[in-house]
Amino acid sequence: MDAKTLWEKLIKKARVSEFETHTVPQNNNTPLWFQVGVQGSYLVISKARSKTPSVNLSRDRKINFKDFELVHSYYERWKNGETGIRYEVSRKSRNTAYIFALIDHASKTFV
């Protein structure tokens, strides 16, 4: 699914009701849960309220479509295990782990 369609579906879902999802580590690390909400045209990432273990954020993270679209363009390469791709994209966005997790969640939810 293209970035715009995924973004719109995630925004719509979070507007109806905030939801929790988890990170998608490519190693043996434990996935961390986080909550997704909406504020204006941003997806807002915060600590999970009901699931554990939760991410440890000092403040909420706001993700705009431009950032989502950039990270989305790397997703398939990351998912396919391309070496160094996580490092490359994380230099461009500090929300990479959350966006990869949102794309993973959306790919399972909005089929």
CORZIJO-V681056 format. One record per run of one state. SS is the DSSP state (a for helix, b for strand, c for the rest). FROM is the first residue (numbers start at 1). TO is the last residue. Records with the same first field share a line. If there is no record, write none. Layout:
BEGIN
SS: FROM-TO  FROM-TO
END
This chain:
BEGIN
c: 1-2  17-18  23-32  40-41  48-53  55-60  64-64  80-84  91-95  110-111
a: 3-16  65-79  85-90  96-109
b: 19-22  33-39  42-47  54-54  61-63
END
